[in-house]
Amino acid sequence: MTKKRVVVTGMGTVSPLGNTIDQLWSNLIEGKSGIDYFTKVNKDDFPAKVAAEVKDWDPTQYIDKKEAKRMDLFTQYAVAAAKMAVEDAKLDINDENASRVGVWVGSGIGGMATYEEQFKKFNEKGYRRVSPFFVPMLIPDMAAGQISIQLGAKGINSCTVTACATGTNSIGDAFKVIERGDADYMIAGGAEAPITNMAVAGFSTAKALSFNDNPKTASRPFDKNRDGFVMGEGAGILVLESLEAAEARGATIYAEIVGYGSAADAYHITAPSPDGEGAARSMRQAIEDAAIDVTAINYINAHGTSTPMNDSFETKSVKTVFGEHAYDLDISSTKSMTGHLLGAAGAVEAIACIKSITDSMIPPTINYETKDPECDLNYVPNKAKSLSISYALSNSLGFGGHNATLIFKKY
């Protein structure tokens, strides 16, 4: 069977750095932070004080008001980003092609805000006051479901839930659907709206969040003084299509997607496997899938969460895979600016990789001040870098030992 080539023709986002691709990208390149004090929960109730929240959100720009009320925030973000991506791709979904247009959009946590709100009603007023939309608003697959309903996409419809690897796995799985010929077009990515009391409480007691109360410096991947991740929210969606479909309709092609790897640590529910062994296998798989030499990769958008373990283990995994070439690579963590969007992180970071290829610019890792001897690679500190990029690699590593890697190629 001949594998089909797969290209990216559309992108959409709702993010802490802006609700358009242009806003997100210009803020990333300028090294601006989208992190500030919590407004969605009371910061005085938690040891963590800061988050990367979406600003100026108005769902009615994209969704009918009545429909929006029946969606959890993560689904609103996903639908909006999907509509932007499809419009960006100038893809007309009609009776002729609908069954060849699929959706693969995941969420790590799903409708957490809906759960909290409805549980409160149940506790205070009994079962009759629980919304009949409670379950369809809560379940993580509803982002994919609503996108297909809103856009009329009738092909394969799926939802990956792999914690912080969700967005990357979703795009990788969608890529494979087209590659094997089961769809011509895929709307793929991740969405998350986790800034709720219970999620902040859970991540706080797990000591995963940064307790640094300065919003501008709390997220500091690879820096010696990092102390945890900063929670973020939003969505990232790509339109993928077969090269022949894109050429046939004269679509603008941003990049080609050429490699996908996914591997399990089989080690621990939250800690990565020692030395990033699982992440290394995921990267190797993606590089083999792309049929390239390790030296072909110019840029890595790291998982780079700003937690002590992740950043040192991810650095080790890069050295394991790339050997001496690891020291020639440019690596950055855009989480230093966006915070950690959990299930949406990999999708927003895929957008950053694609833009780095089209614009020959690498976003920086901001707040990098104190070198850590365990993190001794080039993390593009504090200032964007101009570089012609042939291949960009993106890593995502999730609770449960999920590792996922994507490779994008200049078209």
N, C-alpha and C positions, 0 to 999 in steps of 0.2 A: 504493500500500500504506500502510495506517495504521500508524504506529509505535506499539508498545506502550509504555506508561509502566512504568518499572522502579523498584522500591523495595528498601530494605534491611530485612530482618526478623530477621536473626540475626548475631551476631558471636562470634568465639572467638579466643583468643590464647595463645601461650606466648612470654614475653618476658623480657628482663633486669630488668624492673620488676614482674614478677609473672606468674603463670600463669592469671590470670582477667582479664576485662575490667575489673572493679571495681578490682582491685589496680593494673593498668596505669594506669588513668585517675586514680585518687586520687594515685598517686605523680607522675604528670605534672603535675597541678595544684599539687601541693605543691612542685614543682621539685626532686624527689629524683633523684639520679643512680644508674643501675644499673651504673656502671663501677667496676671494681676491678682488682687485679693478676691476670695470667693464672694460672689453675690448670690449664688443659687442655694447656698447653705450658710448658716451662721458660723463665721470663722472662729468665733469665741468658744464654740462647742468642740473644737478639734485641735490636736497638736499641729496638724498641717493647716496652713493659712492661705495658700495660693493655688490657683488653677488657671488653665488656659481655656477660657470660656468663649463661645461664639458670641459676637456682638451684633447689635442691630438686627436681630432675627425677626423677619416678618414672613411667615409661611404663605400668606395669601398672595405673595408675589408669584408663587408657583403652583399653589394648590387651592381649590375651592374651600372657602371658609368652613363649611359644614363638614367636608371630607377631612380637613386638617384636624378638626376637633376629635375625630375618630382615629387619629394616629398618634402614637407616642412620638416624642421629639426625635428619637433616632430615625424613625421612619420618615418624618418630615424632612430631615436633613438628606436622607438617601434619595427620596423622590425628587427633591429640588436639584441635587447634584446630578442625578440621572437625566433630568430634563435639560439641564445646562449642557451636559456631555453630548446628548443626542442632537441638540441644536447646534453645538459646536461642530459635530461631525456632518451636519446637514443631511442626516439620515432620515428619509421619509419611510416610516413604518406603515405599510398598507396591506390590503387583503392578499396581494401577491407574495409579499416576503415575510409576513408576520410569523409564520410557522418556522422560519429560518432565523428568527431573532430571539436569542435566549437572554436570560438574566441570571447572574450568579453574584449575589450580594449578601455578605454576612455581617454579623454583629457579635461581639464577644459576650455582651451581657444582655442585650435586648432592652425591653421596656421597664427598666428599673424604677423610673419615676412613676409610671402607671401603677406598678405593683405597690409602691409605698402609699400612694394616694388612695387606692382602692382598699388596701388592707386597713387603713385608718377609718374609712367609711364603714367597713365591715365590723370593726371593733366597736365603733361608737353607735352605729345605727342598725346593725344586723344585715343579713345577706341580701334582703330586698333592695338595699341602697347601692349594692355593687353594680357597676355599669355592665350592661350586656356586651359591651365592646371590650371588657377587661381582658379576656383571653386573646382576641385578635390584636389588641394593642400591645400586649406583653411579649408574645412569642417572637424570637429573633428572625424567623423566616418572613415576617410580615413586610420587611423592607423590600425584599425581592418580590413578594406577592403584590404589593401595592405598585411597585414600578411597572410590573407587567400589566396590571389592570389600567393604570393611568396612561401607559404608552401603547397598549395593544400588542405587546410582545408575547407571542404564543409558542415560542420554542422552549427548549429545556429551561427549567426554572428551579434554581437551587440556592441553598444557604449554607455556607461553611461557618462553623463555630469552633475556632481554635485559639481562643483567647487573643493574645496580642499578635498572633500570626494570621488572624482571620483575613484581613484585607489582602495580604500577599498570597495566601492560599487560594482565595476566591479568584483573583486575577490569573494565577497559575492554572487553576482547574478550568477556567473559562478559555484560556489559551489552548489547552489540550482538546477541548470540545471542538474548536474550529480546526485545529491541526488535523484531527482525525476525520473531519468532514461532517460532524453531526449538527453543525450550525454554520451560517455564513457570517453572522454578527452576534456579538455578546456585549451586554451591558454589565460591567463587572466592577466590584470594589467592596468597600466596607463602610459602616456607619456606627456611631456610638454617641450616646448621651448619658454618661454615667455620673454626672456631678449631682449626686443625691446624698441624703444623710447616711443611708445604710452603706452605700458604696464607699463613701469617704471614711466612714467608721471602720469598715472591714479592711480597707487598704492601710488605714492608720494603725490598727491593732496588729496587723501583719508586719508593721514597720517597713513598708515598701515605699511610702511617700516621703518626700523631702519635708523636713520640719523647719527648714530655713524660711524665715518669714519675710525675706526680701524678695518680692516678685521678680525683680530684674536679674537676680543671680541664683535663684533656687535650682534651676535646671542647668547643670554644668557637666555634661557628659565628658568622660575621660580625664577630668580634672581631679587632682588628688583629694580635694575637699568635697567631692560629691557625696550626697547623703541620702539619695532616694529620688524617685521620679516625681514629676508634677503632672497631675491628671489633666487631660484635655478632652475635647469633644468635637464632633463634626462628622464629615463624610468626604470620601474621595471616590469618584466613579470614572472609569475609562470606557470608551467604546472601542472594542477590538473587532477586527473583521479580517477575512481572508484577503490576501494580497489581490487575488483576481477580482473579488467583489469590489474592493477599493478602487482598483484601476478601471473597472468597468463603469463605475459611476463618477470617475474623475475626482475622487475624494482627496483632500489634503492629508498627507501621511506625516505624522510627527516622528515616529520611530517604529522599529520592528521589534517584536518580542521574540527572543530566540532561545531562552533557557529558563527552566523551572526545576527546582529541587525541593524536596520535602523529606524530613527525617525526624525520628523520635529520639529523645534522650534516654527514655526508659530508665529514669533515675530518681526524680523527686517531683512533688506536686508544684513547687514554686521555684526551687533553685535550679540553675542550669547545670548540666553535667560538667564535671571537672575539666578544665582546660578548653571548654567549648567544643567537646568532641562531636556532639550532635550537629552543631552549627557548621562545623568543618565538613561533615558528610553532606549536609544540605547544599553547601556552596559547590562542593566537588560534583555533585549530581547535576546542578544547574550548568556548570562549566562543560561537563560531558554532553549534556543535552544540547548545548549551543555549538558543540563540536569546535571549540576554540582552545588555544593555549592560555594558561593563566596570565601570561604576559600581555594578552590582548586587552585585559580589563584596565581602564584608566581611573575609574571612580567607584567608590563604594559608599552608598548611603547606608550607614551602620544602623543597627537596631538602637545602639547608643542611648540607653535609658537614663543614665546618670545615677544608676545604683552601683554600689561598690563591686558586687560580683559580676553583673552583666558586662560592664565595660572592660574589666581585666580579662574575663574569659573570652569575650568576643575578639579582643585583641590577639589572644593566643590562638584562637581558631583561624584568624586571618593569616597569621604567621605559619600555621600548620599547612594551610592550603597553598599559599603564595610563595613560601620560602623567602629568598632574597628580594623578590619582586614586591613583597609586602612593604618594604621601605621606600619603594618608588611610587606607591599608590597614594592618591589623594582620598582621604576618608573624612566624611563629616556626619555629624548627627544633627538633623534639622529639629529633633526633639528639644534641642537647646532653646528653640524659638517657639515651636508649636505646642510644647508639652507632649505628653504621651496620649495619643488618641485611641489607645487600646485596640479594639477591633478595626478601627478606621485607620490606624497608624500606617500600616503597610501600603494602603491605597494612596494616601496623601504623599507618602514618601516615593511611591512609584511615579507620581506626577512630578515630584522634584527631580527624579532621575531623568525623566523624559525632557523636562525643560532644560536640564543641565546639558543634555545632548543638543537640543535645538538651538540653544543660546550660547553654547560653549562657555558656560559659567558654572562654577561650583559654589553652592551656598556654604557659609562658614559654620563652624561649631563655636557659638558664642560662649562667653563666660569661662573661657579656657585661660586660666591664670597660673596655676601651680602644677608643674609636671609630676606625673605619677610614674615611678620607675617601671611599674607593671604595664603602663600604657605608653609605649615609646614609639608609636608610629606617627605619621603626619596627619593630623586631624583638622587641617585647614583652619587654624585658630583665628577667630574674631573678625576675619575679613574675607570676603568672597574672592575667588581666584578665577582668572580667565584661563581656560584650557580647552583645546579641541578634544572632544570625547568621542571615541569610536564605540566603546562598550561601557555601560554603567550597570553595576550590580547593587541590588537592594536586599538587605537581610531583615527578617522579622523572627523573633523568638518569643514563644508564649508559655504561660503557666501550663503545666501538664506535660512539659517537655516537647512542645511543638516547635520545629524549626522550619522556616520556609525561605526560599531565595528566588529572586527573579533576575534575569539579565535582559537588558534592552540594548539594541544596536542602532547606531546612526543609519538612517535610510538614505 
